[in-house]
Amino acid sequence: MKQFKIMLPTVAEAKEFVAAAGKCEFDIDVYYNRVTIDAKSILGVLSLDLTKVLTVELHGEDADFEAFLQKKAPENTSAA
């Protein structure tokens, strides 16, 4: 199981994240505080505070998705 810290400061980036997660064959969870959201749920992801750093947990491996997540790391993302 792998974890990544990401930021999705805009609705467009949140949609892009959900679309990318939807291509994976395994479960992906997003954590913020004590809330766990299915990364493939656009409503769930949009219900999170997108100004905060989110933790993404992968229950499988996908090199393309992991590369996408690294681009969304807090140090690589400027808040909107």
C-alpha positions in Angstrom: 0.0 0.0 0.0 1.4 3.4 -1.0 0.5 6.8 0.3 0.9 10.2 -1.4 0.2 13.8 -0.2 -1.5 15.9 -2.8 -3.3 19.2 -3.3 -6.2 19.8 -5.7 -6.7 23.5 -5.4 -9.3 23.8 -8.2 -12.4 22.0 -9.2 -10.8 21.3 -12.6 -7.9 19.5 -10.9 -10.3 17.6 -8.7 -12.1 16.4 -11.8 -8.8 15.5 -13.5 -7.8 13.5 -10.3 -11.1 11.5 -10.3 -10.8 10.8 -14.0 -7.2 9.5 -13.5 -8.3 7.4 -10.5 -11.1 5.9 -12.4 -8.7 4.4 -14.9 -7.1 2.3 -12.1 -8.3 -1.3 -11.5 -7.9 -1.1 -7.7 -9.3 0.9 -4.8 -8.0 4.4 -4.1 -8.9 6.3 -0.9 -8.5 9.9 -0.1 -8.1 10.9 3.6 -8.6 14.3 5.2 -8.8 14.5 9.0 -10.9 11.5 9.9 -12.9 11.4 6.6 -12.2 8.7 4.0 -13.5 9.3 0.5 -13.5 7.0 -2.6 -11.1 8.7 -5.0 -13.3 7.6 -7.9 -16.3 9.6 -6.5 -16.4 13.2 -7.9 -19.0 14.2 -5.3 -16.9 12.8 -2.5 -13.7 14.5 -3.7 -15.5 17.8 -4.2 -16.9 17.6 -0.7 -13.4 17.8 0.8 -11.7 21.0 1.7 -9.6 21.5 -1.5 -7.4 24.1 0.1 -5.9 21.5 2.4 -3.3 18.8 1.8 -5.0 15.4 1.2 -3.6 11.9 1.7 -4.2 9.4 -1.1 -3.8 5.7 -0.4 -3.4 3.2 -3.2 -4.4 -0.4 -2.9 -2.5 -1.4 -5.9 0.1 -0.1 -8.3 -0.2 2.0 -11.5 3.0 3.9 -12.6 1.1 6.5 -14.6 -1.3 7.3 -11.8 1.6 7.5 -9.3 3.4 10.0 -11.7 0.2 12.0 -11.8 0.0 12.1 -8.0 3.7 13.2 -7.8 2.8 16.2 -10.0 0.0 17.1 -7.5 2.3 17.0 -4.4 2.0 20.1 -2.2 5.5 21.3 -3.1 4.6 21.1 -6.9 1.2 22.8 -6.6 0.4 26.4 -6.1 -2.9 27.1 -4.3 -5.5 28.9 -6.4 
